[in-house]
Protein backbone atom coordinates (compact mmCIF):
# COMPACT_ATOMS: atom_id res chain seq x y z
CA UNK A 1 0.00 0.00 0.00
CA UNK A 2 2.85 2.37 0.79
CA UNK A 3 4.50 1.81 -2.61
CA UNK A 4 1.16 2.37 -4.36
CA UNK A 5 0.60 5.64 -2.46
CA UNK A 6 4.12 6.82 -3.33
CA UNK A 7 3.47 6.17 -7.02
CA UNK A 8 0.25 8.16 -6.83
CA UNK A 9 1.97 11.11 -5.14
CA UNK A 10 4.93 11.05 -7.55
CA UNK A 11 4.37 13.43 -10.48
CA UNK A 12 4.05 11.73 -13.85
CA UNK A 13 6.98 12.16 -16.21
CA UNK A 14 4.64 12.10 -19.21
CA UNK A 15 2.70 15.26 -18.28
CA UNK A 16 5.48 17.82 -18.92
CA UNK A 17 6.33 16.15 -22.24
CA UNK A 18 2.70 16.29 -23.36
CA UNK A 19 2.50 19.99 -22.49
CA UNK A 20 5.77 20.63 -24.29
CA UNK A 21 4.54 18.79 -27.39
CA UNK A 22 1.27 20.74 -27.34
CA UNK A 23 3.15 24.05 -27.10
CA UNK A 24 5.45 23.05 -29.97
CA UNK A 25 2.46 22.10 -32.13
CA UNK A 26 0.69 25.36 -31.33
CA UNK A 27 3.84 27.35 -32.12
CA UNK A 28 4.24 25.60 -35.47
CA UNK A 29 0.61 26.29 -36.39
CA UNK A 30 0.91 29.98 -35.46
CA UNK A 31 4.24 30.44 -37.25
CA UNK A 32 3.32 28.47 -40.38
CA UNK A 33 2.17 31.55 -42.41
CA UNK A 34 5.30 33.46 -41.37
CA UNK A 35 7.59 30.56 -42.28
CA UNK A 36 5.82 30.15 -45.63
CA UNK A 37 6.38 33.83 -46.37
CA UNK A 38 10.08 33.55 -45.52
CA UNK A 39 10.49 30.46 -47.71
CA UNK A 40 8.73 32.08 -50.67
CA UNK A 41 10.68 35.32 -50.25
CA UNK A 42 14.04 33.55 -50.10
CA UNK A 43 13.31 31.17 -52.99
CA UNK A 44 14.90 32.58 -56.18
CA UNK A 45 12.63 32.85 -59.18
CA UNK A 46 13.36 31.48 -62.66
CA UNK A 47 16.69 32.82 -63.82
CA UNK A 48 17.08 35.01 -60.75
CA UNK A 49 18.68 35.02 -57.32
CA UNK A 50 17.68 36.02 -53.82
CA UNK A 51 19.92 39.09 -53.93
CA UNK A 52 18.37 40.05 -57.24
CA UNK A 53 14.92 39.84 -55.70
CA UNK A 54 15.97 42.03 -52.78
CA UNK A 55 17.54 44.55 -55.13
CA UNK A 56 14.34 44.60 -57.17
CA UNK A 57 12.35 45.37 -54.04
CA UNK A 58 14.61 48.31 -53.20
CA UNK A 59 14.08 49.64 -56.74
CA UNK A 60 10.32 49.19 -56.51
CA UNK A 61 9.11 52.79 -56.76
CA UNK A 62 5.87 52.85 -54.75
CA UNK A 63 7.38 50.94 -51.82
CA UNK A 64 9.09 53.98 -50.33
CA UNK A 65 5.88 56.01 -50.63
CA UNK A 66 3.75 53.30 -49.01
CA UNK A 67 6.31 52.80 -46.26
CA UNK A 68 6.54 56.52 -45.54
CA UNK A 69 2.75 56.91 -45.50
CA UNK A 70 2.33 54.05 -43.04
CA UNK A 71 5.14 55.32 -40.85
CA UNK A 72 3.72 58.85 -40.69
CA UNK A 73 0.17 57.68 -39.99
CA UNK A 74 1.30 55.15 -37.38
CA UNK A 75 3.61 57.57 -35.55
CA UNK A 76 0.93 60.27 -35.39
CA UNK A 77 -1.65 57.72 -34.22
CA UNK A 78 0.58 56.43 -31.43
CA UNK A 79 1.52 59.88 -30.12
CA UNK A 80 -1.96 61.42 -30.18
CA UNK A 81 -3.73 58.29 -28.92
CA UNK A 82 -1.41 57.97 -25.95
CA UNK A 83 -1.69 61.70 -25.19
CA UNK A 84 -5.51 61.42 -25.13
CA UNK A 85 -5.91 57.97 -23.57
CA UNK A 86 -3.35 58.27 -20.75
CA UNK A 87 -5.23 61.08 -18.91
CA UNK A 88 -8.49 59.22 -19.53
CA UNK A 89 -6.96 56.07 -18.09
CA UNK A 90 -5.76 58.03 -15.07
CA UNK A 91 -9.29 59.27 -14.46
CA UNK A 92 -10.65 55.72 -14.75
CA UNK A 93 -8.01 54.49 -12.32
CA UNK A 94 -8.19 57.21 -9.67
CA UNK A 95 -11.51 58.91 -10.21
CA UNK A 96 -14.79 58.17 -8.43
CA UNK A 97 -18.31 59.41 -9.04
CA UNK A 98 -21.12 59.28 -11.57
CA UNK A 99 -19.22 61.14 -14.30
CA UNK A 100 -16.37 58.63 -14.16
CA UNK A 101 -18.86 55.75 -14.28
CA UNK A 102 -20.51 57.24 -17.38
CA UNK A 103 -17.09 57.69 -18.99
CA UNK A 104 -16.16 54.08 -18.23
CA UNK A 105 -19.48 52.81 -19.61
CA UNK A 106 -19.08 54.90 -22.78
CA UNK A 107 -15.56 53.64 -23.41
CA UNK A 108 -16.67 50.07 -22.79
CA UNK A 109 -19.64 50.44 -25.16
CA UNK A 110 -17.36 51.68 -27.94
CA UNK A 111 -15.43 48.41 -27.74
CA UNK A 112 -18.54 46.24 -28.03
CA UNK A 113 -19.22 47.00 -31.69
CA UNK A 114 -17.14 45.57 -34.57
CA UNK A 115 -15.05 48.09 -36.47
CA UNK A 116 -16.64 47.24 -39.82
CA UNK A 117 -19.95 48.77 -38.64
CA UNK A 118 -18.29 52.19 -38.45
CA UNK A 119 -16.85 52.23 -41.97
CA UNK A 120 -19.87 53.53 -43.89
CA UNK A 121 -20.85 56.17 -41.27
CA UNK A 122 -17.23 57.29 -41.08
CA UNK A 123 -17.07 57.65 -44.86
CA UNK A 124 -20.26 59.74 -44.82
CA UNK A 125 -18.92 61.96 -42.01
CA UNK A 126 -15.45 62.45 -43.50
CA UNK A 127 -16.47 63.07 -47.11
CA UNK A 128 -18.03 66.56 -46.61
CA UNK A 129 -14.91 67.82 -44.82
CA UNK A 130 -12.59 66.41 -47.50
CA UNK A 131 -10.95 63.84 -45.21
CA UNK A 132 -11.69 60.88 -47.50
CA UNK A 133 -8.60 59.86 -49.49
CA UNK A 134 -6.56 61.72 -46.87
CA UNK A 135 -3.89 60.40 -44.55
CA UNK A 136 -5.07 62.92 -41.97
CA UNK A 137 -8.57 61.47 -42.04
CA UNK A 138 -7.19 57.95 -41.79
CA UNK A 139 -5.12 58.98 -38.77
CA UNK A 140 -8.16 60.50 -37.06
CA UNK A 141 -10.08 57.24 -37.51
CA UNK A 142 -7.21 55.20 -36.08
CA UNK A 143 -6.97 57.54 -33.09
CA UNK A 144 -10.68 57.16 -32.41
CA UNK A 145 -10.54 53.38 -32.63
CA UNK A 146 -7.43 53.04 -30.49
CA UNK A 147 -8.34 55.48 -27.73
CA UNK A 148 -10.99 53.28 -26.05
CA UNK A 149 -8.81 50.19 -25.65
CA UNK A 150 -5.76 52.27 -24.79
CA UNK A 151 -7.66 54.06 -22.01
CA UNK A 152 -8.47 50.74 -20.35
CA UNK A 153 -4.89 49.51 -20.84
CA UNK A 154 -3.37 52.61 -19.26
CA UNK A 155 -5.94 52.51 -16.44
CA UNK A 156 -4.76 48.99 -15.57
CA UNK A 157 -1.16 50.25 -15.61
CA UNK A 158 -1.99 53.15 -13.30
CA UNK A 159 -3.81 50.78 -10.93
CA UNK A 160 -0.44 49.13 -10.32
CA UNK A 161 1.11 52.41 -9.11
CA UNK A 162 0.50 52.84 -5.35
CA UNK A 163 -1.41 55.97 -4.42
CA UNK A 164 1.09 56.45 -1.56
CA UNK A 165 3.73 57.51 -4.09
CA UNK A 166 1.44 60.21 -5.42
CA UNK A 167 0.55 61.38 -1.94
CA UNK A 168 4.23 61.71 -1.09
CA UNK A 169 4.70 63.85 -4.21
CA UNK A 170 1.76 66.04 -3.20
CA UNK A 171 3.31 66.56 0.23
CA UNK A 172 6.51 67.63 -1.51
CA UNK A 173 4.60 70.35 -3.33
CA UNK A 174 3.58 68.68 -6.59
CA UNK A 175 0.16 69.46 -8.01
CA UNK A 176 -2.03 66.59 -9.24
CA UNK A 177 -0.99 67.25 -12.84
CA UNK A 178 2.72 67.38 -11.99
CA UNK A 179 2.33 64.26 -9.84
CA UNK A 180 0.74 62.49 -12.79
CA UNK A 181 3.47 63.56 -15.19
CA UNK A 182 6.48 63.13 -12.90
CA UNK A 183 5.46 60.20 -10.70
CA UNK A 184 2.61 58.13 -12.14
CA UNK A 185 3.69 58.05 -15.79
CA UNK A 186 7.33 57.02 -15.16
CA UNK A 187 6.21 54.23 -12.83
CA UNK A 188 3.65 52.92 -15.33
CA UNK A 189 6.08 52.66 -18.24
CA UNK A 190 5.66 48.89 -18.91
CA UNK A 191 1.88 49.22 -19.18
CA UNK A 192 2.18 52.33 -21.35
CA UNK A 193 4.56 50.53 -23.68
CA UNK A 194 2.02 47.74 -24.02
CA UNK A 195 -0.49 50.35 -25.14
CA UNK A 196 2.07 51.79 -27.58
CA UNK A 197 2.62 48.39 -29.19
CA UNK A 198 -1.13 47.78 -29.46
CA UNK A 199 -1.80 51.12 -31.17
CA UNK A 200 1.25 50.70 -33.42
CA UNK A 201 0.02 47.31 -34.66
CA UNK A 202 -3.53 48.62 -35.04
CA UNK A 203 -2.42 51.38 -37.40
CA UNK A 204 0.42 49.57 -39.17
CA UNK A 205 -1.44 46.31 -39.94
CA UNK A 206 -4.80 47.80 -40.88
CA UNK A 207 -6.21 46.91 -44.27
CA UNK A 208 -10.00 47.36 -44.37
CA UNK A 209 -10.25 50.91 -43.06
CA UNK A 210 -7.50 52.14 -45.36
CA UNK A 211 -9.08 50.28 -48.28
CA UNK A 212 -12.38 52.13 -47.76
CA UNK A 213 -10.97 55.59 -47.06
CA UNK A 214 -7.91 55.76 -49.35
CA UNK A 215 -8.37 55.88 -53.12
CA UNK A 216 -5.21 57.40 -54.62
CA UNK A 217 -2.31 55.00 -55.07
CA UNK A 218 0.10 57.72 -53.96
CA UNK A 219 -1.56 57.68 -50.51
CA UNK A 220 -1.59 53.91 -50.07
CA UNK A 221 -0.37 52.49 -46.79
CA UNK A 222 1.62 49.27 -46.60
CA UNK A 223 -1.49 47.14 -46.07
CA UNK A 224 -3.37 48.11 -49.22
CA UNK A 225 -0.11 48.63 -51.11
CA UNK A 226 0.95 45.04 -50.53
CA UNK A 227 -2.49 43.84 -51.62
CA UNK A 228 -2.24 45.96 -54.78
CA UNK A 229 1.20 44.46 -55.48
CA UNK A 230 -0.24 40.94 -55.25
CA UNK A 231 1.09 40.20 -51.77
CA UNK A 232 4.70 39.75 -52.92
CA UNK A 233 6.56 37.80 -50.19
CA UNK A 234 9.65 40.02 -50.26
CA UNK A 235 7.51 43.14 -49.90
CA UNK A 236 5.70 41.45 -47.01
CA UNK A 237 9.03 40.96 -45.23
CA UNK A 238 9.75 44.67 -45.59
CA UNK A 239 6.35 45.42 -44.05
CA UNK A 240 7.19 43.20 -41.08
CA UNK A 241 10.38 45.04 -40.19
CA UNK A 242 8.96 48.06 -38.26
CA UNK A 243 6.82 45.96 -35.83
CA UNK A 244 9.78 43.65 -35.23
CA UNK A 245 12.10 46.59 -34.57
CA UNK A 246 9.60 48.18 -32.19
CA UNK A 247 9.32 44.94 -30.24
CA UNK A 248 13.10 44.42 -30.12
CA UNK A 249 13.60 47.96 -28.82
CA UNK A 250 10.83 47.89 -26.23
CA UNK A 251 10.59 44.27 -25.06
CA UNK A 252 13.11 44.70 -22.24
CA UNK A 253 11.19 47.67 -20.89
CA UNK A 254 8.09 45.48 -20.43
CA UNK A 255 9.89 43.72 -17.59
CA UNK A 256 11.41 46.84 -16.06
CA UNK A 257 9.03 48.85 -13.93
CA UNK A 258 9.86 51.92 -11.90
CA UNK A 259 7.79 51.17 -8.82
CA UNK A 260 10.41 49.17 -6.98
CA UNK A 261 12.99 51.88 -7.56
CA UNK A 262 10.59 54.59 -6.45
CA UNK A 263 9.76 52.73 -3.26
CA UNK A 264 13.44 52.14 -2.59
CA UNK A 265 14.14 55.84 -2.99
CA UNK A 266 11.52 56.64 -0.37
C-alpha positions as CSV (number, residue, x, y, z in Angstrom):
1,X,0.0,0.0,0.0
2,X,2.8,2.4,0.8
3,X,4.5,1.8,-2.6
4,X,1.2,2.4,-4.4
5,X,0.6,5.6,-2.5
6,X,4.1,6.8,-3.3
7,X,3.5,6.2,-7.0
8,X,0.3,8.2,-6.8
9,X,2.0,11.1,-5.1
10,X,4.9,11.0,-7.5
11,X,4.4,13.4,-10.5
12,X,4.1,11.7,-13.9
13,X,7.0,12.2,-16.2
14,X,4.6,12.1,-19.2
15,X,2.7,15.3,-18.3
16,X,5.5,17.8,-18.9
17,X,6.3,16.2,-22.2
18,X,2.7,16.3,-23.4
19,X,2.5,20.0,-22.5
20,X,5.8,20.6,-24.3
21,X,4.5,18.8,-27.4
22,X,1.3,20.7,-27.3
23,X,3.1,24.0,-27.1
24,X,5.5,23.1,-30.0
25,X,2.5,22.1,-32.1
26,X,0.7,25.4,-31.3
27,X,3.8,27.3,-32.1
28,X,4.2,25.6,-35.5
29,X,0.6,26.3,-36.4
30,X,0.9,30.0,-35.5
31,X,4.2,30.4,-37.2
32,X,3.3,28.5,-40.4
33,X,2.2,31.5,-42.4
34,X,5.3,33.5,-41.4
35,X,7.6,30.6,-42.3
36,X,5.8,30.2,-45.6
37,X,6.4,33.8,-46.4
38,X,10.1,33.5,-45.5
39,X,10.5,30.5,-47.7
40,X,8.7,32.1,-50.7
41,X,10.7,35.3,-50.3
42,X,14.0,33.5,-50.1
43,X,13.3,31.2,-53.0
44,X,14.9,32.6,-56.2
45,X,12.6,32.9,-59.2
46,X,13.4,31.5,-62.7
47,X,16.7,32.8,-63.8
48,X,17.1,35.0,-60.8
49,X,18.7,35.0,-57.3
50,X,17.7,36.0,-53.8
51,X,19.9,39.1,-53.9
52,X,18.4,40.0,-57.2
53,X,14.9,39.8,-55.7
54,X,16.0,42.0,-52.8
55,X,17.5,44.6,-55.1
56,X,14.3,44.6,-57.2
57,X,12.3,45.4,-54.0
58,X,14.6,48.3,-53.2
59,X,14.1,49.6,-56.7
60,X,10.3,49.2,-56.5
61,X,9.1,52.8,-56.8
62,X,5.9,52.9,-54.7
63,X,7.4,50.9,-51.8
64,X,9.1,54.0,-50.3
65,X,5.9,56.0,-50.6
66,X,3.8,53.3,-49.0
67,X,6.3,52.8,-46.3
68,X,6.5,56.5,-45.5
69,X,2.7,56.9,-45.5
70,X,2.3,54.1,-43.0
71,X,5.1,55.3,-40.9
72,X,3.7,58.9,-40.7
73,X,0.2,57.7,-40.0
74,X,1.3,55.2,-37.4
75,X,3.6,57.6,-35.6
76,X,0.9,60.3,-35.4
77,X,-1.6,57.7,-34.2
78,X,0.6,56.4,-31.4
79,X,1.5,59.9,-30.1
80,X,-2.0,61.4,-30.2
81,X,-3.7,58.3,-28.9
82,X,-1.4,58.0,-25.9
83,X,-1.7,61.7,-25.2
84,X,-5.5,61.4,-25.1
85,X,-5.9,58.0,-23.6
86,X,-3.4,58.3,-20.7
87,X,-5.2,61.1,-18.9
88,X,-8.5,59.2,-19.5
89,X,-7.0,56.1,-18.1
90,X,-5.8,58.0,-15.1
91,X,-9.3,59.3,-14.5
92,X,-10.6,55.7,-14.8
93,X,-8.0,54.5,-12.3
94,X,-8.2,57.2,-9.7
95,X,-11.5,58.9,-10.2
96,X,-14.8,58.2,-8.4
97,X,-18.3,59.4,-9.0
98,X,-21.1,59.3,-11.6
99,X,-19.2,61.1,-14.3
100,X,-16.4,58.6,-14.2
101,X,-18.9,55.8,-14.3
102,X,-20.5,57.2,-17.4
103,X,-17.1,57.7,-19.0
104,X,-16.2,54.1,-18.2
105,X,-19.5,52.8,-19.6
106,X,-19.1,54.9,-22.8
107,X,-15.6,53.6,-23.4
108,X,-16.7,50.1,-22.8
109,X,-19.6,50.4,-25.2
110,X,-17.4,51.7,-27.9
111,X,-15.4,48.4,-27.7
112,X,-18.5,46.2,-28.0
113,X,-19.2,47.0,-31.7
114,X,-17.1,45.6,-34.6
115,X,-15.1,48.1,-36.5
116,X,-16.6,47.2,-39.8
117,X,-19.9,48.8,-38.6
118,X,-18.3,52.2,-38.4
119,X,-16.9,52.2,-42.0
120,X,-19.9,53.5,-43.9
121,X,-20.9,56.2,-41.3
122,X,-17.2,57.3,-41.1
123,X,-17.1,57.7,-44.9
124,X,-20.3,59.7,-44.8
125,X,-18.9,62.0,-42.0
126,X,-15.5,62.5,-43.5
127,X,-16.5,63.1,-47.1
128,X,-18.0,66.6,-46.6
129,X,-14.9,67.8,-44.8
130,X,-12.6,66.4,-47.5
131,X,-11.0,63.8,-45.2
132,X,-11.7,60.9,-47.5
133,X,-8.6,59.9,-49.5
134,X,-6.6,61.7,-46.9
135,X,-3.9,60.4,-44.5
136,X,-5.1,62.9,-42.0
137,X,-8.6,61.5,-42.0
138,X,-7.2,58.0,-41.8
139,X,-5.1,59.0,-38.8
140,X,-8.2,60.5,-37.1
141,X,-10.1,57.2,-37.5
142,X,-7.2,55.2,-36.1
143,X,-7.0,57.5,-33.1
144,X,-10.7,57.2,-32.4
145,X,-10.5,53.4,-32.6
146,X,-7.4,53.0,-30.5
147,X,-8.3,55.5,-27.7
148,X,-11.0,53.3,-26.1
149,X,-8.8,50.2,-25.7
150,X,-5.8,52.3,-24.8
151,X,-7.7,54.1,-22.0
152,X,-8.5,50.7,-20.4
153,X,-4.9,49.5,-20.8
154,X,-3.4,52.6,-19.3
155,X,-5.9,52.5,-16.4
156,X,-4.8,49.0,-15.6
157,X,-1.2,50.3,-15.6
158,X,-2.0,53.1,-13.3
159,X,-3.8,50.8,-10.9
160,X,-0.4,49.1,-10.3
161,X,1.1,52.4,-9.1
162,X,0.5,52.8,-5.4
163,X,-1.4,56.0,-4.4
164,X,1.1,56.4,-1.6
165,X,3.7,57.5,-4.1
166,X,1.4,60.2,-5.4
167,X,0.6,61.4,-1.9
168,X,4.2,61.7,-1.1
169,X,4.7,63.9,-4.2
170,X,1.8,66.0,-3.2
171,X,3.3,66.6,0.2
172,X,6.5,67.6,-1.5
173,X,4.6,70.4,-3.3
174,X,3.6,68.7,-6.6
175,X,0.2,69.5,-8.0
176,X,-2.0,66.6,-9.2
177,X,-1.0,67.2,-12.8
178,X,2.7,67.4,-12.0
179,X,2.3,64.3,-9.8
180,X,0.7,62.5,-12.8
181,X,3.5,63.6,-15.2
182,X,6.5,63.1,-12.9
183,X,5.5,60.2,-10.7
184,X,2.6,58.1,-12.1
185,X,3.7,58.1,-15.8
186,X,7.3,57.0,-15.2
187,X,6.2,54.2,-12.8
188,X,3.7,52.9,-15.3
189,X,6.1,52.7,-18.2
190,X,5.7,48.9,-18.9
191,X,1.9,49.2,-19.2
192,X,2.2,52.3,-21.3
193,X,4.6,50.5,-23.7
194,X,2.0,47.7,-24.0
195,X,-0.5,50.4,-25.1
196,X,2.1,51.8,-27.6
197,X,2.6,48.4,-29.2
198,X,-1.1,47.8,-29.5
199,X,-1.8,51.1,-31.2
200,X,1.2,50.7,-33.4
201,X,0.0,47.3,-34.7
202,X,-3.5,48.6,-35.0
203,X,-2.4,51.4,-37.4
204,X,0.4,49.6,-39.2
205,X,-1.4,46.3,-39.9
206,X,-4.8,47.8,-40.9
207,X,-6.2,46.9,-44.3
208,X,-10.0,47.4,-44.4
209,X,-10.2,50.9,-43.1
210,X,-7.5,52.1,-45.4
211,X,-9.1,50.3,-48.3
212,X,-12.4,52.1,-47.8
213,X,-11.0,55.6,-47.1
214,X,-7.9,55.8,-49.3
215,X,-8.4,55.9,-53.1
216,X,-5.2,57.4,-54.6
217,X,-2.3,55.0,-55.1
218,X,0.1,57.7,-54.0
219,X,-1.6,57.7,-50.5
220,X,-1.6,53.9,-50.1
221,X,-0.4,52.5,-46.8
222,X,1.6,49.3,-46.6
223,X,-1.5,47.1,-46.1
224,X,-3.4,48.1,-49.2
225,X,-0.1,48.6,-51.1
226,X,1.0,45.0,-50.5
227,X,-2.5,43.8,-51.6
228,X,-2.2,46.0,-54.8
229,X,1.2,44.5,-55.5
230,X,-0.2,40.9,-55.2
231,X,1.1,40.2,-51.8
232,X,4.7,39.7,-52.9
233,X,6.6,37.8,-50.2
234,X,9.7,40.0,-50.3
235,X,7.5,43.1,-49.9
236,X,5.7,41.5,-47.0
237,X,9.0,41.0,-45.2
238,X,9.8,44.7,-45.6
239,X,6.4,45.4,-44.0
240,X,7.2,43.2,-41.1
241,X,10.4,45.0,-40.2
242,X,9.0,48.1,-38.3
243,X,6.8,46.0,-35.8
244,X,9.8,43.7,-35.2
245,X,12.1,46.6,-34.6
246,X,9.6,48.2,-32.2
247,X,9.3,44.9,-30.2
248,X,13.1,44.4,-30.1
249,X,13.6,48.0,-28.8
250,X,10.8,47.9,-26.2
251,X,10.6,44.3,-25.1
252,X,13.1,44.7,-22.2
253,X,11.2,47.7,-20.9
254,X,8.1,45.5,-20.4
255,X,9.9,43.7,-17.6
256,X,11.4,46.8,-16.1
257,X,9.0,48.9,-13.9
258,X,9.9,51.9,-11.9
259,X,7.8,51.2,-8.8
260,X,10.4,49.2,-7.0
261,X,13.0,51.9,-7.6
262,X,10.6,54.6,-6.5
263,X,9.8,52.7,-3.3
264,X,13.4,52.1,-2.6
265,X,14.1,55.8,-3.0
266,X,11.5,56.6,-0.4
